[in-house]
C-alpha cells in the first residue's frame, strides 16, 4: 500500500496517496447434550483468554437436530474482542466489516480454518453524524501515508507511531492545538484521533484542477418502445419535481440527449425563448453540433429546462421509430462531458440495433431452465467496456436504467456502469397500464437517485497492517493501480468488497487495522477525504478464528466470488464452490474439535446459519439452475450482488419474515412517543404460514412486501389491504392497525433505499413471487434446507 509522499501530486494515482449478541445463542445453549464450557475449552486446546461469550460462539450445534436457529431479531454484526476503549473508537460495522473479527496470525492458520478473509465496505453511506475537520495540516504517516486515527500510539506529545507500518512520526505544531477543547498539548484528544470515521476538507495538494461543478447529462431513449411503455412521462414529471433538490450549487449544469435511429441534442441557452432541437443523423461519425449551450447552467436556464421537460413526452408521442442507436448516443455523451466530467444517466428500453455497439439477441428462451450451464453471462463486445474506461479517465460516471420486457443484453450494457463506477437499475416489465406497481417503483427509485448525495472525481485506497495484503476488489470501479480504485462518481448506496491474504506473520502485533480513504469532490465543489478505520484483534489459535467468524460478511464475500467464478468459469463451478465452502469450513471445525465425539452435522454456533445462507444463495436468480430465469434478470441479480452494501445483499439472500396479526407491545421500541412492535423473525418456510394469519416479508430491493392470507378477521381489520397495489395502510382506529403502520414506518426509515409495499393477494399467480423466497422449502429444482444439510453431511464423509 504505497503512495506518493510528494506534496504536489502530478496524477490522480498519487492524489490520495500521496461482544456477540446473547439472544443469538440463547436457544442454542439449551437442550443440547454437549460438553460444558471447561470441557469445550479443553477440547479446543484452550482459549486465549477470550470472554465466555466467545466460547458460546464455539459451542457445537447439531444442525440436523436444531430446527430453530434464527434469532428473534435480525442478526447484528459480531463485536470484536477488544478493550472497551477500542470498541468505543472502532468503525461502525454498517460502514466497514471483516469476514473474521479475529484476524489469524498467519496464512497457514487462515488456510486451516477454511474461511475467506475479506472486507465489506459501505464507504459513502448517509451518516447523521460525521466529524468534519478543517485544518491546514492533514496528519499522515510519512512512510505508508496512513491518516492519523484512534489506533495510533503516542510515544509522547511530539511523536506518534503508525498503527499500520509502525513508523514513528513527528506531531506537527498545528496538531498540538485541539479546536474542540481549545487547548494546547493534547494531540491524543483531537477529533481525528477520537473518531474512526472522519471527513477532512482537503487542501490544494489534493487537486489536479479546480473542483468540478455538479454536471448532469440525461440520455433518453425516445423510440416507439420507450414512449409506449410510459417511462418518459414519469421521468419528466419526476425530474421537474426534483430539479431544486438535485445536489449542487450555483454552478450546477444539466443537459439532455434523446435518441432513436438518430441523436438529438437540445440547445438550452438562456437567451432563447424555446429549447432548440439539433439532430445528428450521421451516427457513424458522431459530432457535437455546438459546444456552448448543450450543457447549461441550471440556475440560468431553469425556465428552458422546465419547458423541455414539459413538452418532451408529447414531442415523441406519435413516433413509429423502432431503432435504438445507444452506442452513438453514449459516444456523444462522452464527447460532451469530457471537459468537465460528471454523471450521465442513460434510459434504455431495448436491444441497441444501430451504429457502434449494436447487439444481437443471444438468449435462447428454451435454455432458461437449463441445469447444464448458462451461456452469455459475459459481454458480447468490448465496445461498452472500452467506452466506460474512457469515461472513467475523464471522471464521467454512467448510470444505466434498463426498462425493457424483451432481452436487451444487459451482460454487455452493464459494462458501461461497472467500469465507470456507475449504478444499474432494471425494470423488466415496466408499463404505465399493465404494470403500475413497477412504474411506481421506478418513480420512487428515480426520486431517490436524483436527490441522493453524490461525489465526483473520486479515488479510494484501502490500506492495512503490514503483513496483510489485498488481492481482489469487487464492485463498480476501475482499478487504476494495485490498491487504488477510480470512482468517477460515488453514491451512498454503493458497496464494495475486497479479498485479502496474509503475506507475513502478524506474530509481533496484537491488533490488525484497516483504513479506507475516499477522496472526492462534493456537489458544492469542495474537495474532501472521508476516512474509515477498523481495528481487530490478531489471534494465534484456530478456535479464536471460528469464534470471530462473521457469517453474514462471509456469505456476502462468497457471493461476490461466486459471481466472478460464474463469468470466468461456469455457473456450475460457482455453485460447487459455494457448497464446498460449507463442507470445508465445517470439516475443518469438526477435525479441530475431534475430542468431542458427536454424531450429526456439527457447526460452531457462530457459523450455524452458514449452510442456510449458502442454500439461500443457490436459490437466488443470480445463481440458481433448473428454474426459468431470463438472462437479463440473472445478470442484473449478479450486478446487484457485486455493487450493493452488505445489509441490502443479506435482505435479498435471506429476507426477514414476520407475522403481523399476533403483534404485541412486548419488547417494542419506544421512539418519539411511538410504540414500534418488534415481532419475532420466522424461518422462511411455508410451515410458518397459516390461513388465519397475515405476514410481512422484508426482502431488500422490493421491501417491505406484504403477503396477506385472507381471513374474515383480517378483512375486518384491513379491508383495503387487498387492493392489488395499495401502498398506504388505511388508518383504522384499531391497535393492530396502529402497530402495523408503526412497524412499516420504522422499516422504511431504517434504510436509505426506496421501498415499496407490494400487497400479495390470496391467488396462485400473485403468491408465486412471495413463496419463491421461502428458501427452506423444497422446489422443483432445488433441495429443501434439511435435504441440503444431508447433502453437506454426505460430502463431508467422502
C-alpha positions in Angstrom: 0.0 0.0 0.0 2.4 2.6 -1.2 1.6 6.2 -2.1 3.3 9.3 -3.1 4.7 11.5 -0.4 5.1 14.4 -2.7 3.3 17.5 -1.5 2.2 18.3 -5.1 1.0 15.2 -6.9 1.0 15.1 -10.6 -1.6 12.5 -11.3 -4.9 11.1 -9.8 -2.9 7.9 -9.0 -0.9 9.8 -6.4 -3.6 12.3 -5.2 -4.9 10.3 -2.3 -1.6 8.5 -1.7 0.3 10.8 -1.7 -19.5 -8.8 22.3 -21.5 -11.3 20.4 -25.3 -10.9 20.7 -26.6 -13.1 23.5 -30.0 -13.6 22.1 -28.5 -15.3 19.1 -27.2 -18.2 21.1 -29.8 -18.5 23.9 -31.8 -21.2 22.1 -28.6 -23.0 21.1 -27.4 -23.4 24.7 -30.4 -25.4 25.8 -31.5 -29.0 25.2 -28.1 -29.9 23.6 -26.2 -32.8 25.2 -22.9 -31.1 24.6 -19.9 -30.5 26.9 -19.8 -27.7 29.4 -17.5 -24.7 29.0 -14.4 -26.1 30.7 -14.7 -29.4 28.7 -15.2 -27.5 25.5 -12.3 -25.2 26.2 -10.0 -28.2 26.9 -11.1 -30.0 23.7 -10.3 -26.9 21.7 -6.8 -26.7 23.1 -7.6 -23.8 25.4 -8.9 -20.4 24.6 -6.5 -17.4 24.8 -8.4 -15.5 27.5 -11.4 -14.7 25.4 -14.7 -13.8 27.0 -17.2 -16.5 27.9 -19.5 -15.2 25.1 -16.8 -16.2 22.5 -16.8 -19.7 24.0 -20.5 -19.8 23.4 -19.9 -18.8 19.8 -17.9 -22.0 19.5 -20.5 -24.3 21.1 -21.2 -27.2 18.8 -24.7 -27.2 17.3 -26.1 -30.2 15.6 -27.8 -28.7 12.6 -29.8 -31.8 11.8 -31.5 -31.7 15.2 -31.8 -27.9 15.9 -34.7 -26.5 13.9 -35.0 -23.0 15.4 -31.7 -21.3 14.6 -32.9 -17.8 13.8 -32.5 -15.2 16.5 -35.7 -13.3 17.4 -34.4 -10.1 15.8 -32.3 -9.6 12.6 -28.7 -10.6 13.2 -26.2 -8.0 14.4 -22.6 -7.9 13.4 -20.4 -9.7 16.0 -18.4 -7.4 18.2 -14.6 -7.8 18.1 -12.9 -9.0 21.3 -11.3 -5.6 22.1 -10.9 -3.4 25.2 -13.8 -1.1 26.0 -11.9 1.9 24.8 -11.0 0.4 21.4 -14.6 -0.9 20.9 -15.9 2.5 21.5 -13.5 4.0 19.0 -14.0 1.4 16.3 -15.7 1.9 13.0 -19.3 1.1 12.7 -20.0 -2.4 11.1 -22.6 -0.7 8.9 -19.6 1.0 7.2 -16.7 -1.4 7.5 -16.8 -5.1 8.3 -14.4 -8.0 8.1 -15.4 -11.6 7.5 -13.3 -12.6 10.6 -13.4 -10.3 13.6 -10.4 -12.3 14.9 -7.6 -12.0 12.4 -5.4 -15.2 12.0 -1.8 -14.7 12.8 -0.6 -16.5 9.7 -1.8 -17.5 6.3 -1.3 -21.2 7.4 -3.8 -20.6 10.2 -6.3 -19.0 7.9 -5.9 -21.9 5.4 -6.6 -24.3 8.3 -9.9 -22.6 9.1 -11.1 -22.8 5.5 -12.8 -19.5 5.8 -12.4 -16.5 3.5 -10.7 -13.3 4.7 -12.0 -10.1 3.3 -13.6 -6.7 3.9 -17.1 -5.3 3.2 -17.3 -1.5 2.8 -20.1 1.0 2.5 -17.8 4.0 2.4 -20.1 6.8 1.3 -23.3 5.8 3.2 -25.6 8.5 4.6 -24.5 9.5 8.1 -26.3 11.6 10.6 -23.1 12.5 12.5 -19.8 13.0 10.7 -16.9 14.9 12.2 -15.7 17.3 9.5 -12.1 18.6 10.0 -10.8 21.8 8.6 -7.0 22.0 9.1 -4.0 23.3 7.3 -2.2 20.1 8.1 -3.7 16.7 7.5 -1.5 14.4 9.6 -0.4 11.2 7.9 2.4 8.7 8.2 5.4 9.7 6.3 6.1 6.2 5.1 2.7 4.4 4.3 0.6 7.6 4.1 -2.0 6.3 6.7 -4.2 9.0 8.1 -3.8 9.5 11.9 -6.6 7.7 13.6 -7.8 6.4 17.1 -5.5 3.3 16.9 -2.1 5.1 16.6 0.0 5.3 19.7 1.6 8.5 21.1 5.1 7.9 22.4 5.0 11.4 23.8 3.4 14.8 22.9 5.7 15.1 20.0 5.8 11.6 18.4 3.2 9.1 17.2 3.6 5.6 15.9 1.7 4.4 12.9 -0.6 1.5 13.5 -0.2 0.1 10.0 3.6 0.2 9.3 4.8 1.1 12.8 6.9 4.1 11.7 7.5 6.8 14.3 6.3 10.2 13.0 6.6 13.7 14.4 3.5 15.5 15.6 3.1 18.9 13.7 2.9 22.0 15.7 -0.6 22.8 14.5 -1.8 19.4 15.7 -0.9 20.3 19.2 -3.9 22.6 19.3 -7.3 21.0 19.8 -10.1 23.0 18.2 -12.8 21.2 20.2 -11.3 21.8 23.7 -9.4 25.0 22.6 -6.4 23.8 24.5 -2.8 23.0 23.6 -0.6 20.0 24.3 -3.3 17.2 24.0 -2.9 15.8 20.4 -4.5 12.5 21.5 -7.8 14.3 22.1 -8.0 15.8 18.6 -11.3 14.7 16.8 -9.3 12.7 14.1 -7.8 10.7 17.0 -11.1 10.3 18.7 -13.3 9.1 15.8 -12.8 6.2 13.4 -14.9 7.9 10.7 -13.9 11.5 9.8 -14.0 13.8 6.8 -11.2 16.2 6.0 -11.6 19.3 3.9 -8.7 18.8 1.5 -6.2 21.4 0.6 -5.0 22.2 -3.0 -2.4 19.4 -2.6 -5.2 17.0 -3.3 -6.4 18.6 -6.5 -5.2 18.3 -10.1 -7.6 21.0 -11.3 -10.2 23.3 -9.6 -13.0 21.1 -8.3 -15.6 20.4 -11.0 -19.2 21.6 -10.7 -22.0 19.1 -10.5 -22.8 18.2 -14.1 -25.8 16.0 -15.0 -26.5 14.7 -18.5 -29.6 12.7 -19.3 -29.5 10.4 -22.3 -33.1 9.3 -23.1 -34.4 6.5 -25.4 -37.4 8.0 -27.3 -38.1 5.1 -29.7 -41.7 3.8 -30.1 -40.9 1.1 -27.5 -39.9 3.7 -24.9 -42.9 6.0 -25.4 -45.4 3.2 -25.4 -44.1 1.9 -22.1 -44.7 5.2 -20.4 -41.4 5.8 -18.7 -40.6 9.1 -20.4 -43.7 10.8 -18.9 -42.8 9.6 -15.4 -39.1 10.6 -15.9 -40.0 14.2 -17.0 -42.6 14.6 -14.2 -40.2 13.3 -11.5 -37.2 15.4 -12.7 -39.4 18.5 -12.8 -40.5 17.9 -9.2 -36.9 17.4 -8.0 -34.9 19.9 -10.0 -34.3 22.0 -6.9 -33.4 19.0 -4.8 -30.5 17.7 -7.0 -27.2 18.1 -5.3 -25.2 21.1 -6.4 -24.8 24.8 -6.2 -25.0 27.9 -8.4 -22.5 26.2 -10.8 -24.7 23.1 -11.5 -25.0 22.2 -15.1 -27.5 20.0 -17.0 -28.0 18.7 -20.5 -30.2 16.3 -22.5 -29.7 13.9 -25.3 -32.5 11.9 -26.9 -32.1 9.1 -29.4 -33.8 6.5 -31.6 -32.2 6.0 -35.0 -30.7 9.5 -34.8 -29.2 11.6 -32.0 -31.0 14.7 -30.8 -29.3 17.5 -28.8 -31.0 20.4 -27.1 -29.8 24.0 -27.1 -30.9 25.4 -23.8 -29.1 28.8 -23.9 -30.9 31.2 -21.6 -31.2 33.8 -24.4 -33.6 31.5 -26.4 -37.4 31.6 -25.9 -37.8 27.9 -26.6 -35.4 24.9 -26.5 -33.9 24.2 -29.9 -33.5 20.6 -31.1 -30.4 19.8 -33.0 -30.5 16.5 -34.9 -27.4 14.5 -35.9 -28.3 11.7 -38.3 -24.8 10.5 -39.1 -24.4 8.0 -36.3 -21.3 6.5 -37.7 -19.3 9.7 -37.2 -20.8 11.4 -34.1 -20.0 15.1 -33.6 -21.2 17.8 -31.2 -23.2 20.4 -33.1 -22.4 23.2 -30.6 -20.2 23.2 -27.5 -21.6 26.3 -25.8 -25.2 25.6 -24.9 -25.9 21.9 -24.7 -24.7 21.7 -21.1 -26.1 24.8 -19.4 -26.1 26.4 -16.0 -29.3 25.1 -14.3 -30.0 28.3 -12.4 -29.7 30.5 -15.6 -31.6 28.2 -17.9 -34.1 26.7 -15.5 -37.1 28.1 -17.4 -36.0 26.4 -20.7 -35.2 23.2 -18.9 -38.8 23.2 -17.5 -40.3 23.9 -20.9 -38.3 21.0 -22.4 -39.3 18.5 -19.7 -43.0 19.6 -20.0 -43.0 19.0 -23.8 -40.6 16.1 -24.3 -43.2 13.4 -24.0 -45.6 14.9 -26.5 -42.7 15.6 -29.0 -42.3 11.9 -29.5 -45.8 10.6 -28.6 -46.6 9.7 -32.3 -43.2 8.2 -33.2 -43.1 5.0 -35.1 -39.3 4.8 -34.9 -38.3 1.4 -33.6 -34.5 1.5 -33.8 -32.0 2.3 -31.0 -28.6 3.9 -31.6 -27.5 3.6 -28.0 -23.8 3.3 -28.8 -23.6 6.6 -30.8 -25.6 8.3 -28.1 -23.1 7.3 -25.5 -20.2 8.4 -27.7 -21.9 11.8 -28.0 -22.3 11.9 -24.2 -18.7 11.1 -23.7 -17.6 13.9 -26.1 -20.0 16.4 -24.4 -18.9 15.6 -20.9 -15.2 15.1 -21.3 -14.1 18.7 -20.5 -15.8 18.6 -17.0 -16.7 15.1 -16.1 -19.9 14.4 -14.2 -22.8 12.0 -14.2 -24.5 10.5 -17.3 -27.9 9.0 -16.7 -28.9 6.6 -19.5 -32.5 5.3 -20.0 -32.7 2.4 -22.5 -35.8 0.2 -23.4 -34.5 -2.3 -25.9 -31.6 -4.0 -27.6 -29.3 -1.5 -29.4 -29.8 -2.0 -33.1 -27.9 0.7 -34.9 -24.3 2.0 -35.1 -21.4 1.3 -32.8 -22.2 -1.1 -30.0 -25.1 -2.7 -31.8 -26.1 -6.1 -30.3 -27.8 -9.3 -31.5 -30.1 -11.4 -29.3 -28.1 -14.1 -27.6 -30.7 -15.6 -25.4 -32.3 -19.0 -26.1 -35.7 -19.0 -24.2 -35.6 -22.8 -24.2 -32.4 -22.7 -22.1 -33.8 -20.6 -19.3 -34.4 -23.6 -17.1 -31.2 -25.4 -18.0 -29.3 -27.3 -15.3 -26.3 -27.9 -17.5 -25.0 -24.4 -17.8 -25.8 -20.8 -18.6 -24.3 -19.2 -21.6 -23.6 -15.5 -22.4 -23.1 -14.2 -18.9 -20.2 -12.1 -20.2 -20.3 -9.2 -22.7 -20.7 -9.8 -26.5 -18.5 -6.9 -27.3 -15.8 -4.9 -25.6 -17.3 -1.6 -27.0 -19.1 -0.7 -23.8 -16.1 -1.6 -21.6 -13.7 0.5 -23.6 -16.0 3.5 -23.7 -16.6 3.1 -19.9 -12.8 3.2 -19.3 -12.5 6.3 -21.5 -15.3 7.8 -19.4 -13.6 6.9 -16.2 -10.4 8.6 -17.4 -12.4 11.8 -17.9 -14.2 11.5 -14.5 -17.5 10.6 -16.1 -19.8 8.0 -14.3 -22.5 6.3 -16.3 -25.7 5.1 -14.7 -28.0 2.8 -16.6 -31.8 2.5 -16.3 -32.9 -0.5 -18.3 -36.7 -0.6 -18.8 -37.3 -3.5 -21.1 -39.5 -6.5 -21.1 -37.5 -8.0 -24.0 -33.9 -9.3 -24.0 -31.6 -6.3 -24.1 -28.2 -8.0 -23.4 -27.6 -6.4 -20.0 -24.4 -8.5 -19.8 -22.9 -6.2 -22.5 -24.6 -2.9 -21.5 -23.7 -3.3 -17.8 -20.1 -2.8 -18.6 -20.8 1.0 -19.1 -21.7 1.3 -15.4 -19.3 -1.4 -14.0 -16.1 0.3 -15.2 -17.2 3.9 -14.7 -18.4 3.4 -11.1 -22.0 3.8 -12.1 -25.3 2.3 -10.9 -27.6 -0.2 -12.7 -31.4 -0.2 -12.4 -33.6 -2.7 -14.1 -37.4 -2.7 -14.6 -38.2 -5.8 -16.7 -41.9 -5.3 -17.0 -42.5 -1.6 -16.6 -45.6 -0.4 -18.3 -47.9 2.5 -17.3 -51.1 0.4 -17.9 -50.1 -3.2 -17.5 -47.7 -2.9 -14.5 -48.4 0.3 -12.4 -46.5 -1.2 -9.5 -43.3 -1.3 -11.4 -43.9 2.2 -12.6 -44.4 3.3 -9.0 -41.1 1.6 -8.0 -39.3 3.3 -10.9 -40.6 6.7 -9.8 -39.5 6.2 -6.2 -36.1 4.9 -7.2 -35.7 7.8 -9.6 -36.6 10.3 -6.9 -34.0 8.8 -4.6 -31.5 8.7 -7.4 -31.9 12.3 -8.4 -31.7 13.7 -4.8 -29.2 11.4 -3.1 -25.7 12.6 -2.2 -23.1 12.3 -4.9 -19.3 12.7 -5.0 -17.4 13.4 -8.2 -13.9 12.7 -9.5 -13.2 10.2 -6.6 -10.5 7.7 -5.8 -10.5 5.2 -3.0 -7.5 3.5 -1.4 -7.6 0.7 1.2 -4.6 0.3 3.5 -3.9 -2.5 6.0 -1.5 -3.5 8.7 2.0 -4.6 7.5 1.8 -8.3 6.6 -1.7 -8.2 5.2 -2.4 -7.6 1.5 -5.4 -7.0 -0.7 -5.6 -9.0 -3.9 -9.1 -8.8 -5.4 -11.7 -6.0 -5.4 -15.4 -6.4 -6.0 -17.8 -3.6 -7.1 -18.3 -0.9 -9.8 -15.0 0.9 -10.4 -11.8 0.9 -12.4 -8.6 -0.4 -10.6 -6.1 2.3 -11.5 -3.2 0.8 -9.6 -2.7 -2.2 -7.3 -4.6 -0.6 -4.4 -6.3 2.4 -5.9 -9.9 2.4 -7.2 -11.0 5.1 -9.6 -14.6 6.2 -8.9 -15.8 8.8 -11.4 -18.9 9.1 -9.2 -19.6 7.7 -5.7 -23.1 7.4 -4.2 -24.4 6.5 -0.8 -26.0 3.2 -2.0 -22.8 1.6 -3.3 -21.0 -1.2 -1.6 -17.6 -2.8 -2.2 -15.8 -6.0 -1.1 -12.2 -7.0 -1.1 -10.4 -10.3 -0.6 -7.3 -10.4 1.5 -4.4 -12.7 2.3 -1.7 -12.8 5.0 1.7 -12.4 3.4 3.8 -12.2 6.6 3.2 -13.4 10.1 1.4 -11.0 12.4 3.0 -12.6 15.5 4.6 -9.3 16.5 1.3 -7.4 16.9 -1.9 -8.0 18.8 -4.0 -5.7 16.6 -4.7 -5.5 12.8 -6.0 -2.3 11.3 -7.6 -1.4 8.0 -8.2 2.0 6.6 -10.2 3.2 3.6 -9.7 6.8 2.3 -12.1 8.2 -0.2 -11.0 11.4 -1.9 -13.9 13.1 -3.8 -15.3 16.4 -4.9 -18.6 17.3 -3.2 -21.6 18.5 -5.2 -20.8 22.0 -3.9 -17.3 22.0 -5.2 -15.3 21.1 -2.1 -12.5 18.6 -2.2 -13.0 16.2 0.7 -11.4 13.0 2.1 -13.6 10.5 4.0 -11.6 8.2 6.2 -12.8 5.0 7.9 -10.5 2.9 10.2 -11.3 -0.6 11.6 -9.3 -2.3 14.3 -9.4 -6.1 15.0 -7.5 -8.4 17.3 -4.9 -10.8 16.0 -5.2 -14.4 17.2 -2.9 -17.5 17.1 -5.5 -20.3 17.7 -7.9 -21.8 15.3 -10.7 -21.8 17.9 -10.4 -18.0 18.2 -10.7 -17.7 14.4 -14.0 -19.6 14.4 -15.3 -17.6 17.4 -14.9 -14.4 15.5 -16.5 -15.5 12.2 -19.0 -13.0 10.8 -21.4 -15.3 9.0 -23.2 -12.5 7.1 -19.9 -10.9 5.9 -18.6 -14.4 4.8 -21.8 -15.0 2.9 -21.6 -11.7 1.0 -17.9 -12.1 0.2 -18.5 -15.6 -1.1 -21.5 -14.3 -3.2 -19.1 -11.8 -4.9 -16.6 -14.5 -5.5 -19.2 -16.9 -6.9 -20.4 -14.2 -9.4 -16.9 -13.8 -10.7 -16.5 -17.6 -10.9 -19.8 -17.8 -12.9 -18.4 -15.5 -15.6 -14.8 -16.6 -15.7 -15.5 -20.3 -15.5 -19.1 -21.6 -15.3 -22.3 -21.3 -13.2 -22.0 -24.9 -12.1 -18.4 -24.3 -10.9 -19.5 -21.3 -8.9 -22.3 -23.4 -7.3 -20.0 -26.2 -6.4 -17.5 -23.8 -4.9 -20.2 -22.4 -2.6 -21.2 -25.9 -1.4 -17.5 -26.7 -0.9 -17.1 -23.6 1.2 -19.6 -25.0 3.7 -18.2 -28.5 3.5 -14.6 -27.3 4.0 -15.3 -25.0 6.9 -17.5 -27.5 8.8 -15.0 -30.3 8.2 -12.1 -28.2 9.5 -14.1 -27.3 12.6 -15.1 -31.0 13.1 -11.4 -32.0 12.9 -10.4 -29.3 15.3 -12.8 -30.5 17.9 -12.0 -34.1 17.4 -12.0 -34.7 21.2 -15.8 -34.2 21.1 -17.5 -37.3 19.8 -20.9 -36.3 18.5 -22.8 -37.7 15.5 -24.8 -35.5 13.2 -23.8 -32.3 11.3 -21.9 -30.1 13.7 -21.2 -26.4 13.3 -19.9 -23.8 15.8 -22.8 -21.5 16.9 -21.1 -18.6 15.1 -21.5 -20.4 11.8 -24.8 -22.3 12.4 -26.6 -20.1 9.8 -23.8 -20.6 7.2 -25.4 -23.6 5.4 -28.8 -21.9 5.4 -27.4 -18.7 3.8 -25.5 -20.7 1.2 -28.6 -22.6 0.3 -30.4 -19.3 0.0 -27.7 -18.0 -2.3 -28.0 -21.1 -4.5 -31.7 -20.3 -4.9 -31.2 -16.7 -6.0 -31.8 -15.6 -9.6 -28.1 -14.9 -10.0 -27.0 -18.5 -9.2 -30.0 -20.8 -9.5 -30.4 -23.5 -12.1 -33.4 -25.6 -13.2 -35.8 -22.6 -12.8 -36.8 -20.5 -15.7 -34.7 -17.3 -15.4 -34.4 -14.7 -18.1 -30.8 -13.9 -18.9 -31.1 -10.2 -18.3 -32.8 -10.8 -14.9 -30.0 -13.2 -13.9 -27.3 -10.7 -15.0 -29.0 -7.9 -13.1 -29.1 -10.0 -10.0 -25.3 -10.7 -10.4 -24.7 -6.9 -10.8 -26.7 -6.3 -7.5 -24.5 -8.7 -5.6 -21.4 -7.0 -6.8 -22.4 -3.5 -6.1 -24.7 -3.5 -3.0 -23.7 -3.0 0.6 -23.9 -5.9 3.0 -27.3 -5.1 4.6 -29.0 -4.9 1.2 -27.4 -8.2 0.0 -28.4 -10.1 3.1 -32.1 -8.9 2.9 -32.1 -10.2 -0.7 -30.5 -13.5 0.2 -32.4 -14.2 3.3 -35.4 -11.9 3.8 -36.9 -11.2 7.2 -40.4 -12.7 7.7 -42.8 -11.6 10.4 -46.3 -12.5 11.5 -48.4 -9.4 11.8 -51.7 -10.4 13.3 -50.2 -11.6 16.5 -48.1 -8.5 17.2 -48.0 -7.2 20.7 -46.2 -4.4 22.6 -43.9 -6.9 24.3 -40.3 -6.0 23.6 -41.5 -3.0 21.5 -39.3 0.0 20.8 -40.4 3.4 22.2 -39.4 6.0 19.6 -40.6 9.6 19.6 -43.8 8.9 21.5 -44.5 6.0 19.1 -44.5 2.3 20.0 -42.9 0.2 17.4 -43.6 -3.5 17.8 -40.7 -6.0 17.3 -42.3 -9.3 16.1 -40.1 -12.3 16.1 -38.4 -13.5 12.9 -39.9 -16.6 11.3 -38.0 -19.3 9.4 -38.5 -19.0 5.7 -40.8 -22.0 5.3 -44.5 -22.5 4.5 -44.7 -24.3 7.8 -44.7 -20.9 9.5 -47.7 -19.6 7.4 -51.3 -20.2 8.3 -54.5 -19.3 6.6 -55.5 -17.4 9.8 -52.6 -15.1 9.7 -51.0 -12.1 7.9 -47.3 -11.9 7.2 -44.8 -9.3 6.2 -41.6 -10.2 4.2 -38.9 -7.6 4.1 -36.7 -8.6 1.2 -34.3 -5.8 0.2 -35.0 -4.1 -3.1 -38.7 -4.9 -3.1 -39.2 -4.2 0.6 -41.3 -4.0 2.6 -43.5 -6.6 0.8 -46.6 -7.9 2.4 -48.3 -11.1 1.8 -51.7 -11.4 3.4 -53.5 -14.7 3.6 -57.2 -13.9 3.5 -59.4 -14.4 6.6 -62.6 -12.7 7.5 -61.0 -11.5 10.7 -58.2 -9.8 8.8 -60.6 -8.4 6.2 -62.5 -6.9 9.1 -59.4 -5.0 10.3 -57.9 -4.1 6.9 -60.5 -4.3 4.1 -58.3 -2.0 1.8 -55.3 -4.2 2.2 -56.5 -6.4 -0.6 -56.3 -3.8 -3.3 -53.8 -5.0 -5.8 -51.2 -2.2 -5.4 -52.4 -0.5 -2.2 -49.3 1.3 -0.8 -50.8 3.1 2.2 -52.0 1.2 5.2 -55.5 2.5 6.0 -55.5 4.5 9.2 -58.1 2.5 11.1 -58.6 3.2 14.8 -57.5 -0.3 15.9 -54.4 -1.2 17.9 -53.4 -3.7 15.2 -53.6 -1.1 12.5 -51.6 1.4 14.5 -48.9 -1.3 15.3 -48.6 -2.2 11.6 -48.3 1.4 10.4 -45.6 2.0 13.1 -43.7 -1.1 12.1 -43.8 -0.3 8.4 -42.6 3.3 9.0 -39.8 2.0 11.2 -38.7 -0.5 8.5 -38.8 2.3 5.9 -36.8 4.7 8.0 -34.1 2.1 8.7 -32.8 2.1 5.2 -31.8 4.6 2.6 -33.2 2.7 -0.4 -36.6 3.4 -1.7 -39.2 0.9 -0.6 -42.5 -0.2 -2.0 -45.3 -2.0 -0.2 -46.4 -4.8 -2.5 -49.6 -6.5 -1.4 -50.0 -10.1 -2.4 -53.5 -11.4 -2.6 -54.5 -15.0 -1.9 -54.3 -16.2 -5.5 -51.9 -18.5 -7.2 -50.3 -16.0 -9.6 -49.6 -13.3 -7.1 -48.3 -15.6 -4.4 -45.5 -17.1 -6.6 -43.1 -14.3 -6.0 -43.7 -14.4 -2.3 -43.3 -18.2 -2.0 -40.1 -18.3 -4.0 -38.4 -16.5 -1.0 -39.2 -19.4 1.3 -35.7 -20.8 0.8 -36.1 -23.6 3.4 -38.7 -25.4 1.4 -38.1 -27.8 -1.5 -38.8 -26.7 -5.0 -38.9 -28.5 -8.3 -35.3 -27.8 -8.9 -33.7 -27.2 -5.5 -33.3 -29.1 -2.2 -35.1 -28.2 1.0 -32.9 -27.0 3.9 -33.0 -30.4 5.6 -32.1 -32.2 2.3 -29.2 -29.7 1.8 -27.9 -30.5 5.3 -27.9 -34.2 4.5 -26.1 -33.4 1.2 -23.4 -31.5 3.2 -23.0 -34.3 5.6 -22.6 -36.8 2.8 -20.0 -34.6 1.1 -18.1 -34.3 4.4 -18.0 -38.1 4.8 -16.4 -38.7 1.4 
